[in-house]
Amino acid sequence: MSKKFLADTIQKSIEITGIGANALAGDIIEAIKSEIVQTGRFTIPDFGAFIVRETPKRTALNPRTGEKVPVKAGATVRFKPSPSLKDAAHTALKKNKRKAAKA
C-alpha cells in the first residue's frame, strides 16, 4: 500500500480534495509512527499489530569476500496479522487458485 493509494481511498470515501486527502494520509502515517516510537506497538483491530522487536548483536558474513563482519544490535518493526486478516487472505488465496485452475 502506498500513501497515494491511501489518499485516493480517503478522497473517494469522504469526498474531499486530493490535497486534503493527501495531507490526511500523511497525518495518519505520522500518527502511526509516533505511536510506535512512544509505546513500541500499534494495533488496528481486525487488521493486525506493528510491534518493535530488538535485534541482537551478531556476526554476519560478507557474501563478496566471505569475511566475518560484526553487526550492531538494533530494532526492527514486525507486523503480526489478526486472525480475521489471516482468514480473509487464506480465503482469497483459495479463490484465486480455483480461478486459475478453471482458466
N, C-alpha and C positions, 0 to 999 in steps of 0.2 A: 504494500500500500504506500502511496506517495502522498505528499502534502497536497498536491494538485487534486488527486482523487478525493481526498478528504474534503477539500474546499468545494469541489464540484458537487459532492453529495450533500454538503450543508446548504449550498446555494439552491439546489433543487428542492430540498426538504422544507426550508423556511422562506424561500423566495426573497433572498436579499441579493445585493450586487456582488459581483465577483470579487471586488476589492474587500468588501466587508467579510465575505466568506473566507477569503484567504487570510485576513487578519484573525478571524475567529479560529481557523485551523491552526495558525501559528501560536495563538494563545493556549489552545488545548494542548499542543505538543509541549510548550514551555511549562504548563502546569503539571503535566505528567513527569517531565524531567525534574522539576523542583521537588515533587513528592518522593521520587526515587532517591534523590540526593538526601533529603531530610530523614526519611524513615527506612530506606533500603528496600521498599516494596511498594508496588502499585497494583491494585486489583480492580478489574472490571467484571462485575457479576455476569455470569453466563458467557464469559469470553475467556478470561484467564488472568494470570498474575505475572508481573515482571518482578523478579527477585534479584537483588545484588548478591553475588557469590564471590568470595575471596579465592584467588588463585595462589597456590603456594609457590615459594621459591623453588626452582628446579634447574636441571641441566638439560639442554637440548643439543641436537646435532645440526651443524651447518650442512645442508644437503650438497652444497657445491664442493666443500673441502673435506667433509667428514669430521671436522674439528668439533670438540665439545665446547659449547657456549653457555655461560650462566644466564638464566632468565630471572629477572626480579619478580618478587611477589607483587600481585596486583588485584584487580577486581574486574568482574565482568557482569553483564546483566543477562539473566536467563529467563526465558518465557516458559511458563507452565500452563498449558491449556486446561480449561474447565472440562468436566465430564460431558457437558452438553455440546461443547465445541468439538470434542473428540468424536462424539456420536454423529454429529452433523457431517464432519469430514469423512467418517467411515461410510456413512450412507451415500454421500456424493461420490465417493470412490467406487463403490459397488455399482451405482447407477451408471457412471461413465464407462466402466468395464463392460456392462451389458450393452450399452450403445455401441461400443467399439466392436463387440462380438457380432452384433447384427449387421454392421456395415461391411 
